[in-house]
Amino acid sequence: MQKIFLSMKMQLRVPVSIFFSLIFPIIMMVAIVTSYGNFSIGNGYHFIDKYLLISVGIGLIPITVISFPIWIGESIDKKIYTRLRYLGVNLNTYIAADVCSYVFLSLISISVNILVAKCVFKAHLPNPLYLLTYVLQSEYCVLTFLIMGFFIARIVKNTRILLPLGMTILFSLYILSGVFVQFSSLPANLKAVGQYLPWKYLMNDFYNIWVMKQYWVSSFIRINSVWLLCLIILISGLMLLEKKRAN
């Protein structure tokens, strides 16, 4: 637990991590909802209940494709893991603590978005069980893309490339998930790609959880599980290849 808190403390010293995961989504929420107005969308729900899901996604994506890869890349570049291995530190425990700290950061990001939406715009909250399933499925998506971030950090050796690469992935996911325009309004070819992205479901289909129509979004679980399995295979293959080269 001490390692997790230490990792979180180091994260909060990174301006990019704080801005894109905690501040930027709130700025977007306030700007968009204020500009369009918190109009009714039927059945007692309002625009904020729909946009909140997008705001959460806006905050979670940079954690996985910018902050985490940069953290791992810098740790590798500065040979932190090598020095820890020489000191007899269990690297698996250390890396697991890093991952857990980023999961905690994602939970903070979700909580801040919900708190602002509720207190400022009177967002509707589902009952505790629906809210729990929403958070669990959101974290399942985060976990998958943290693994993707780890993979990016392992294949991109130059840490100076990680930020622009992460920003490119970030805005690509934003576009394909319907952040800037409604997903249904995207061109057909972009929608076809977006259907295979877990983030599309988190920012759009999770609305059915929020309005208490379903507990689990099965299409999301299938797509995200395929992503997770493919990433685990890729990372395992990469580590085996690196071990073979080292020998």
VEXDREN-2710 file (C-alpha; in Angstrom, 1 decimal):
% VEXDREN-2710
k/r/px/py/pz
1/MET/0.0/0.0/0.0
2/GLN/2.9/2.4/0.8
3/LYS/4.3/1.8/-2.7
4/ILE/0.9/2.7/-4.3
5/PHE/0.7/5.9/-2.3
6/LEU/4.3/6.8/-3.3
7/SER/3.5/6.2/-6.9
8/MET/0.4/8.3/-6.7
9/LYS/2.4/11.1/-5.1
10/MET/4.8/11.1/-8.0
11/GLN/2.0/11.1/-10.5
12/LEU/0.5/14.2/-9.0
13/ARG/3.8/16.0/-9.7
14/VAL/3.3/15.5/-13.4
15/PRO/1.4/18.5/-14.8
16/VAL/0.2/16.6/-17.9
17/SER/-1.3/13.9/-15.7
18/ILE/-3.2/16.3/-13.5
19/PHE/-4.5/18.5/-16.3
20/PHE/-5.7/15.9/-18.8
21/SER/-7.2/13.5/-16.2
22/LEU/-8.7/15.9/-13.7
23/ILE/-8.9/19.5/-15.0
24/PHE/-9.5/19.3/-18.7
25/PRO/-12.7/17.1/-18.5
26/ILE/-14.3/19.5/-16.0
27/ILE/-13.4/22.5/-18.2
28/MET/-15.0/20.7/-21.2
29/MET/-18.1/19.7/-19.1
30/VAL/-18.7/23.2/-17.9
31/ALA/-18.1/24.7/-21.4
32/ILE/-20.2/22.3/-23.3
33/VAL/-23.2/22.1/-20.9
34/THR/-23.2/25.8/-20.4
35/SER/-23.0/26.5/-24.2
36/TYR/-25.8/24.0/-25.2
37/GLY/-27.8/24.3/-22.1
38/ASN/-28.8/21.4/-19.8
39/PHE/-31.9/20.6/-21.8
40/SER/-34.2/17.7/-21.1
41/ILE/-33.7/14.4/-23.1
42/GLY/-36.8/12.7/-21.7
43/ASN/-37.8/10.5/-18.8
44/GLY/-36.5/13.0/-16.3
45/TYR/-33.0/13.0/-17.6
46/HIS/-31.0/16.0/-19.0
47/PHE/-28.1/16.6/-21.3
48/ILE/-25.6/16.4/-18.4
49/ASP/-26.6/12.8/-17.8
50/LYS/-25.5/12.0/-21.4
51/TYR/-22.5/14.2/-21.5
52/LEU/-21.1/13.0/-18.1
53/LEU/-20.2/9.7/-19.7
54/ILE/-18.2/11.5/-22.4
55/SER/-16.5/13.7/-19.7
56/VAL/-15.5/10.6/-17.8
57/GLY/-14.0/9.1/-21.0
58/ILE/-12.1/12.4/-21.7
59/GLY/-10.4/12.1/-18.4
60/LEU/-9.6/8.3/-18.5
61/ILE/-8.0/8.1/-21.9
62/PRO/-5.0/10.3/-21.2
63/ILE/-4.3/8.3/-18.0
64/THR/-3.8/5.2/-20.1
65/VAL/-2.1/6.5/-23.3
66/ILE/-0.1/9.5/-22.0
67/SER/0.6/9.5/-18.3
68/PHE/1.2/5.8/-17.8
69/PRO/3.4/5.1/-20.9
70/ILE/5.5/8.2/-20.0
71/TRP/5.9/7.0/-16.4
72/ILE/7.0/3.5/-17.5
73/GLY/9.2/4.9/-20.3
74/GLU/11.0/7.2/-18.0
75/SER/11.5/4.5/-15.4
76/ILE/13.0/2.3/-18.1
77/ASP/15.1/5.1/-19.6
78/LYS/16.5/6.1/-16.2
79/LYS/17.2/2.4/-15.4
80/ILE/15.1/2.6/-12.3
81/TYR/13.9/-1.0/-12.6
82/THR/17.5/-2.2/-13.2
83/ARG/18.7/-0.5/-10.0
84/LEU/15.7/-1.8/-8.0
85/ARG/16.5/-5.3/-9.3
86/TYR/20.1/-5.0/-8.0
87/LEU/18.7/-3.9/-4.6
88/GLY/16.6/-7.0/-4.4
89/VAL/13.3/-5.3/-4.9
90/ASN/10.5/-7.4/-6.3
91/LEU/9.9/-5.7/-9.7
92/ASN/6.5/-7.4/-10.2
93/THR/5.3/-5.9/-6.9
94/TYR/6.7/-2.5/-7.8
95/ILE/5.1/-2.5/-11.3
96/ALA/1.8/-3.8/-9.9
97/ALA/1.9/-0.9/-7.4
98/ASP/2.3/1.5/-10.3
99/VAL/-0.7/0.0/-12.1
100/CYS/-2.8/0.1/-9.0
101/SER/-1.9/3.8/-8.4
102/TYR/-3.1/4.6/-11.9
103/VAL/-6.3/2.7/-11.3
104/PHE/-6.8/4.8/-8.2
105/LEU/-6.2/7.9/-10.2
106/SER/-8.8/6.8/-12.7
107/LEU/-11.3/6.3/-9.8
108/ILE/-10.5/9.9/-8.6
109/SER/-11.1/11.2/-12.1
110/ILE/-14.5/9.4/-12.3
111/SER/-15.5/10.6/-8.9
112/VAL/-14.6/14.2/-9.6
113/ASN/-16.6/14.2/-12.9
114/ILE/-19.7/12.7/-11.1
115/LEU/-19.3/15.1/-8.2
116/VAL/-19.1/18.2/-10.4
117/ALA/-22.0/17.0/-12.6
118/LYS/-24.2/16.3/-9.6
119/CYS/-23.4/19.5/-7.6
120/VAL/-23.2/22.0/-10.5
121/PHE/-25.7/20.6/-13.0
122/LYS/-27.9/18.4/-10.8
123/ALA/-27.1/15.2/-12.7
124/HIS/-29.2/12.1/-12.1
125/LEU/-27.3/9.3/-10.2
126/PRO/-28.3/5.7/-10.7
127/ASN/-28.9/3.5/-7.6
128/PRO/-25.7/2.1/-5.9
129/LEU/-25.8/-1.3/-7.8
130/TYR/-26.0/0.3/-11.2
131/LEU/-23.4/2.9/-10.2
132/LEU/-21.1/0.1/-9.1
133/THR/-21.4/-1.8/-12.4
134/TYR/-20.8/1.4/-14.3
135/VAL/-17.5/2.0/-12.3
136/LEU/-16.4/-1.7/-12.6
137/GLN/-16.9/-1.7/-16.4
138/SER/-15.1/1.6/-16.7
139/GLU/-12.2/0.3/-14.8
140/TYR/-12.1/-2.9/-16.9
141/CYS/-11.6/-0.6/-19.9
142/VAL/-8.9/1.4/-18.0
143/LEU/-7.1/-1.8/-17.1
144/THR/-7.0/-2.9/-20.7
145/PHE/-5.6/0.4/-21.9
146/LEU/-3.1/0.6/-19.1
147/ILE/-1.7/-2.7/-20.5
148/MET/-1.7/-1.0/-23.9
149/GLY/0.2/1.9/-22.4
150/PHE/2.8/-0.5/-21.0
151/PHE/3.1/-2.1/-24.5
152/ILE/3.6/1.4/-26.1
153/ALA/6.3/2.2/-23.5
154/ARG/8.1/-1.0/-24.2
155/ILE/8.2/-0.6/-28.0
156/VAL/8.9/3.1/-28.1
157/LYS/12.4/3.5/-26.7
158/ASN/12.7/7.3/-27.1
159/THR/10.7/8.9/-24.2
160/ARG/10.5/12.2/-26.2
161/ILE/8.3/10.4/-28.7
162/LEU/5.8/9.1/-26.1
163/LEU/4.0/12.5/-25.5
164/PRO/3.3/13.4/-29.1
165/LEU/2.4/9.7/-29.9
166/GLY/0.1/9.6/-26.8
167/MET/-1.5/12.9/-27.9
168/THR/-2.1/11.5/-31.4
169/ILE/-3.7/8.3/-30.0
170/LEU/-5.7/10.5/-27.5
171/PHE/-7.4/12.7/-30.1
172/SER/-7.9/9.7/-32.5
173/LEU/-9.8/7.9/-29.7
174/TYR/-11.7/11.1/-29.0
175/ILE/-12.8/11.4/-32.6
176/LEU/-13.7/7.8/-33.0
177/SER/-15.6/7.6/-29.8
178/GLY/-17.8/10.6/-30.5
179/VAL/-16.3/13.3/-28.2
180/PHE/-16.5/16.2/-30.6
181/VAL/-19.7/15.2/-32.4
182/GLN/-22.3/12.6/-31.6
183/PHE/-21.1/9.1/-32.6
184/SER/-24.2/8.6/-34.7
185/SER/-23.2/11.7/-36.8
186/LEU/-19.8/10.4/-37.6
187/PRO/-19.0/9.3/-41.2
188/ALA/-19.8/5.6/-41.8
189/ASN/-16.2/4.6/-42.1
190/LEU/-15.3/6.2/-38.8
191/LYS/-18.3/4.6/-37.1
192/ALA/-17.2/1.3/-38.4
193/VAL/-13.8/1.7/-36.8
194/GLY/-15.4/3.1/-33.6
195/GLN/-17.5/0.0/-33.1
196/TYR/-14.3/-1.9/-32.3
197/LEU/-13.1/0.5/-29.7
198/PRO/-14.0/-0.1/-26.0
199/TRP/-14.0/3.7/-25.4
200/LYS/-17.0/4.1/-27.8
201/TYR/-19.1/1.9/-25.6
202/LEU/-17.9/3.6/-22.4
203/MET/-18.9/7.1/-23.7
204/ASN/-22.1/6.1/-25.5
205/ASP/-23.6/2.7/-24.6
206/PHE/-22.9/3.0/-20.9
207/TYR/-25.8/5.4/-20.9
208/ASN/-28.1/2.3/-20.6
209/ILE/-26.4/1.6/-17.2
210/TRP/-26.7/5.2/-16.1
211/VAL/-30.5/5.2/-16.8
212/MET/-30.8/1.8/-15.1
213/LYS/-31.8/-0.2/-18.2
214/GLN/-29.1/-2.8/-18.0
215/TYR/-26.3/-3.8/-15.6
216/TRP/-23.8/-5.0/-18.1
217/VAL/-23.0/-3.9/-21.7
218/SER/-22.2/-7.3/-23.3
219/SER/-20.9/-5.8/-26.5
220/PHE/-18.4/-3.7/-24.6
221/ILE/-17.3/-6.7/-22.5
222/ARG/-16.7/-8.8/-25.6
223/ILE/-14.7/-6.1/-27.5
224/ASN/-12.7/-5.1/-24.4
225/SER/-11.9/-8.8/-23.6
226/VAL/-10.6/-9.3/-27.2
227/TRP/-8.4/-6.2/-26.8
228/LEU/-7.1/-7.4/-23.5
229/LEU/-6.3/-10.9/-24.8
230/CYS/-4.5/-9.5/-27.9
231/LEU/-2.4/-7.1/-25.8
232/ILE/-1.4/-9.8/-23.3
233/ILE/-0.3/-12.0/-26.3
234/LEU/1.7/-9.1/-27.8
235/ILE/3.4/-8.2/-24.5
236/SER/4.2/-11.9/-23.8
237/GLY/5.7/-12.3/-27.3
238/LEU/7.7/-9.1/-26.9
239/MET/9.1/-10.1/-23.5
240/LEU/10.0/-13.6/-24.9
241/LEU/11.8/-11.9/-27.9
242/GLU/13.7/-9.6/-25.6
243/LYS/14.7/-12.5/-23.3
244/LYS/15.9/-14.5/-26.4
245/ARG/18.0/-11.5/-27.6
246/ALA/19.5/-11.1/-24.1
247/ASN/20.6/-14.7/-24.0
END
